[in-house]
Amino acid sequence: MQRLEATPLGMEARRIAYPLRAMEVYDITFTGLDGTPVLAWLILPAARTGRVPAVVHFHGAGGARGIPASYAHWTALGLAVVVMDFRMQSGLTGSHTGFVAHRSLGWMAMGLTDKHDYYLYHVWCDALRALRLAREHAAIDRARIAVDGSSQGGATALAMAALDTHVALCMADVPSACWMEQRIFERTGGASNIAHFIQDHPDVLDTVLTTVSYCDNLNLAERITCPVLMSCGLKDPVCPPDTVYAVYNKITAPKEMVAYPFAEHGGGGWLQIQRTLAFVQRHVGL
């Protein structure tokens, strides 16, 4: 954390003209710890007085920061939005880190033999820097910053709530990176790529499990102190409900779980979005 705070953000911002006049949109670039330029949006509600609360949103696996209109529901509620690309996925953000032990098995299996070379280490450091960006922005109320996401994004939201004490609220839908040993053993979702790597390199099993343990929300959950809203699909084959509940049960902060009995990885869809908006409205005083 000291290195994250000591390293300049290197932020560059360019306001862009946007058709939705209720949104003030900035195309942002900041630098990761390894110097990687990370692309992000900073979106402010155009009609505002004083500092506004914010949500730092993290997208799902294979996605990108997308288009600003995707976040209009947040600005309509009066929140600023920060959303970054995850490296090497569908956005324009690459990576200066080469991931020494990488094979073409997907992001979850990059850099498994060194905790400081692991893919999730780097993207979670990027996420912490996105939070710092929000915290230091003059238009944002640093005491009312929420984190939000689903799947990969939900996992990142939980991790940020555990690692950054400034986070005031956490919303994590169908989160990944929960009870990773179980997911590796069962070969569910992206964890199947880790299982394939171990199958090919059984001699590094202990090293891989140690690396992954640092990015497992099962080991971070007890550090969360802010209110948390989670959801899961009870038929989810990607992020199975037993792994999500394993993390939920370890959270000692105020918490709510919404389970969708017949849902798979899509979770509650639009209904969960509405519940998330109501949860934020209730907790940030809007």
URMO-V659593 format. One record per residue. N is the residue number from 1. SS is DSSP state (H for helix, E for strand, - for the rest). PSI is psi in whole degrees, 0 to 359 (999 if undefined). Layout:
n->{N & N}
ss->{SS & SS}
psi->{PSI & PSI}
This chain:
n->{1 & 2 & 3 & 4 & 5 & 6 & 7 & 8 & 9 & 10 & 11 & 12 & 13 & 14 & 15 & 16 & 17 & 18 & 19 & 20 & 21 & 22 & 23 & 24 & 25 & 26 & 27 & 28 & 29 & 30 & 31 & 32 & 33 & 34 & 35 & 36 & 37 & 38 & 39 & 40 & 41 & 42 & 43 & 44 & 45 & 46 & 47 & 48 & 49 & 50 & 51 & 52 & 53 & 54 & 55 & 56 & 57 & 58 & 59 & 60 & 61 & 62 & 63 & 64 & 65 & 66 & 67 & 68 & 69 & 70 & 71 & 72 & 73 & 74 & 75 & 76 & 77 & 78 & 79 & 80 & 81 & 82 & 83 & 84 & 85 & 86 & 87 & 88 & 89 & 90 & 91 & 92 & 93 & 94 & 95 & 96 & 97 & 98 & 99 & 100 & 101 & 102 & 103 & 104 & 105 & 106 & 107 & 108 & 109 & 110 & 111 & 112 & 113 & 114 & 115 & 116 & 117 & 118 & 119 & 120 & 121 & 122 & 123 & 124 & 125 & 126 & 127 & 128 & 129 & 130 & 131 & 132 & 133 & 134 & 135 & 136 & 137 & 138 & 139 & 140 & 141 & 142 & 143 & 144 & 145 & 146 & 147 & 148 & 149 & 150 & 151 & 152 & 153 & 154 & 155 & 156 & 157 & 158 & 159 & 160 & 161 & 162 & 163 & 164 & 165 & 166 & 167 & 168 & 169 & 170 & 171 & 172 & 173 & 174 & 175 & 176 & 177 & 178 & 179 & 180 & 181 & 182 & 183 & 184 & 185 & 186 & 187 & 188 & 189 & 190 & 191 & 192 & 193 & 194 & 195 & 196 & 197 & 198 & 199 & 200 & 201 & 202 & 203 & 204 & 205 & 206 & 207 & 208 & 209 & 210 & 211 & 212 & 213 & 214 & 215 & 216 & 217 & 218 & 219 & 220 & 221 & 222 & 223 & 224 & 225 & 226 & 227 & 228 & 229 & 230 & 231 & 232 & 233 & 234 & 235 & 236 & 237 & 238 & 239 & 240 & 241 & 242 & 243 & 244 & 245 & 246 & 247 & 248 & 249 & 250 & 251 & 252 & 253 & 254 & 255 & 256 & 257 & 258 & 259 & 260 & 261 & 262 & 263 & 264 & 265 & 266 & 267 & 268 & 269 & 270 & 271 & 272 & 273 & 274 & 275 & 276 & 277 & 278 & 279 & 280 & 281 & 282 & 283 & 284 & 285 & 286}
ss->{- & H & H & H & H & H & - & - & - & - & - & E & E & E & E & E & - & - & - & - & - & - & E & E & E & E & E & E & E & E & E & - & - & - & - & - & E & E & E & E & E & E & E & E & E & - & - & - & - & - & - & E & E & E & E & E & E & E & - & - & - & - & - & - & - & - & - & H & H & H & H & H & H & H & H & H & - & - & - & E & E & E & E & E & - & - & - & - & - & - & - & - & - & - & - & - & - & - & - & - & - & - & - & - & - & - & H & H & H & - & - & - & - & - & - & - & - & - & H & H & H & H & H & H & H & H & H & H & H & H & H & H & H & H & H & H & - & - & - & E & E & E & E & E & E & E & E & E & E & E & - & H & H & H & H & H & H & H & H & H & H & H & H & - & - & - & - & - & E & E & E & E & E & - & - & - & - & - & - & H & H & H & H & H & H & H & - & - & - & - & H & H & H & H & H & H & H & H & H & H & - & H & H & H & H & H & H & H & H & H & H & H & H & - & - & - & H & H & H & - & H & H & H & - & - & - & E & E & E & E & E & E & E & - & - & - & - & - & - & - & H & H & H & H & H & H & H & H & - & - & - & - & - & - & E & E & E & E & E & E & - & - & - & - & - & - & - & - & H & H & H & H & H & H & H & H & H & H & H & H & H & H & H & H & - & -}
psi->{324 & 319 & 322 & 318 & 328 & 336 & 122 & 144 & 333 & 37 & 137 & 135 & 138 & 117 & 138 & 148 & 133 & 140 & 331 & 103 & 345 & 354 & 131 & 111 & 132 & 130 & 116 & 144 & 132 & 167 & 139 & 175 & 332 & 10 & 0 & 127 & 122 & 125 & 144 & 162 & 142 & 118 & 125 & 144 & 128 & 323 & 104 & 152 & 121 & 192 & 144 & 154 & 165 & 155 & 130 & 112 & 140 & 127 & 167 & 168 & 136 & 359 & 200 & 182 & 340 & 210 & 149 & 326 & 336 & 344 & 17 & 331 & 330 & 315 & 328 & 332 & 351 & 12 & 148 & 159 & 134 & 128 & 126 & 159 & 142 & 139 & 144 & 25 & 231 & 0 & 199 & 15 & 124 & 217 & 130 & 343 & 137 & 348 & 86 & 317 & 22 & 135 & 170 & 66 & 3 & 166 & 321 & 341 & 10 & 126 & 32 & 343 & 4 & 121 & 334 & 358 & 355 & 143 & 311 & 329 & 314 & 317 & 329 & 328 & 320 & 317 & 320 & 326 & 328 & 322 & 319 & 320 & 313 & 316 & 326 & 356 & 137 & 337 & 353 & 137 & 107 & 344 & 353 & 63 & 123 & 158 & 147 & 148 & 170 & 150 & 241 & 319 & 324 & 321 & 318 & 321 & 315 & 315 & 320 & 322 & 328 & 325 & 338 & 110 & 351 & 345 & 127 & 344 & 145 & 130 & 116 & 109 & 138 & 56 & 143 & 186 & 42 & 126 & 65 & 328 & 319 & 318 & 323 & 315 & 321 & 353 & 50 & 138 & 218 & 340 & 341 & 330 & 324 & 319 & 319 & 319 & 315 & 322 & 321 & 334 & 66 & 341 & 344 & 20 & 308 & 321 & 315 & 314 & 326 & 314 & 310 & 329 & 330 & 340 & 32 & 120 & 344 & 328 & 354 & 341 & 322 & 348 & 348 & 131 & 348 & 162 & 143 & 135 & 123 & 160 & 159 & 155 & 125 & 352 & 18 & 116 & 349 & 307 & 82 & 148 & 330 & 327 & 322 & 315 & 330 & 320 & 314 & 318 & 340 & 350 & 126 & 350 & 167 & 134 & 155 & 140 & 134 & 117 & 134 & 105 & 327 & 9 & 146 & 222 & 349 & 347 & 222 & 359 & 225 & 329 & 320 & 326 & 316 & 319 & 323 & 316 & 318 & 322 & 315 & 314 & 321 & 325 & 338 & 7 & 36 & 999}
